[in-house]
C-alpha cells in the first residue's frame, strides 16, 4: 500500500493492475520527446535520438505491461507528429512513408506499433516454448486489448508458416530452380521458430501498410513505379541538408507545392501549369512540359548536372598525390636446386 514492489523488471502496486504503469509509460514518452525537442540539435539528429535512445527504453515496459494496442497507436501518433516536424515535412505526410519497409524510399525509422507487436509475439512464443512445464501449462495470457491479440497473431503466423512448408520453395521472377533456400517450419528448432514467427508478424504488418498505400491517390502513387528501392541510412541523412531531406520526401510522396497540389489544397484557383495550359503535375513539370522543352530548360538542367560532375572529376584528376615506390617482389630460390 505504501510503495510499489519491483519484481523481474515489473512494478506491482496494491491495485494489481497496469493502469499506473501505462500512465508512467505515456509520461516517459512525453518527457523524452520534450527533452529531445528542446535540444539545440538539427531535426535529423533529433530523429536519430528517438530511434536509438528513446525507443529502446520504451520497448521493455511495453512488452511487460498489459497495455492496449489502441493506446500504443495514440503514442505512435505523437511520435509521428514530432518526426514530421523534425524532418521538415507537412502534417499530412502519411506514416507509411515514415515506417514502411517496402517503399520506394525507406527511412531508418521504426514504428512503435510494429515494435510493440513484435515484442508481444516474442513474449507469447517464449512462454509457449519454455523448458519449464509449469510455465507452459500455467495458461498465462498476454492481453493487448480488443483491437489486436498477440496469441491469435502467433497462431495465424504458425499456420502461414505451415502452409509455406506445403507449398515449398517457389521461384520469383527470373530465379532458377534451387537458387533460393528457406528454413522449413517442420525442421526448425525453437530459436528458429521464434525468429520465423516474429518475421512473419513483421511481414503481416508491412502487408497492411502496403494495402493502405495502394488505396491512397497521391501519396500512394509510388506503388505503381518500376524503379528500384532506395534505403536511406543514417550516414546518408547526416550528409544531407535539411531542405534536401524534406524535398526528397515531398517529391516521392507528391507533396511539393505544385499547381495541381495547390489547387487540391484550396490555395490556387486553377491547376494549370504557369507555362502552358496543361495540368501542372510533378511528371509534367519535370519532363513533360512542351514550353520548357522548347525553351531549353530541361537541357540547361541536365547540362548543369553534367558540369558539376565534370568539375568534380577534373579536381580529382588534377589532385596531387604522393608517389609510391614500386614494391619489389623477392623471389626465393628452390632449395633442391641449390643442393644439386
Buried (B, 14 or more C-beta within 10 A) or exposed (E): EEEBEEEEEBBEBEEEEBEEBBEBBBEBBEEBBEEBBEEEBBBBBBBBBBBEEBBEEBBEBBBBBBBBBEBBBEBBEBBBEBBBBBBBBBEEBBBBBBBBBBBBBBBBBBBBBBBBBBBBBBBBBEBBBBEEEEEEEEEEEBBBBEEBBBBEBBEBBBEBBEEBEEEEEEEEEEEEEEEEEEBBBEEBEEEEBBBBBBEBBBEBBBEEBBEBBEEBEBBBBBBEEEEEEEEBEBEEBEEBEBEEBBBBBBBBBBBBEBBBBBBEEEEBEEBBBEBBEBBBBBEBBEEBBEEBEEEEEBEEEEEEEEEEEEEEEEEEEEEEEEEEEEEEEEEEEEEEEEEE
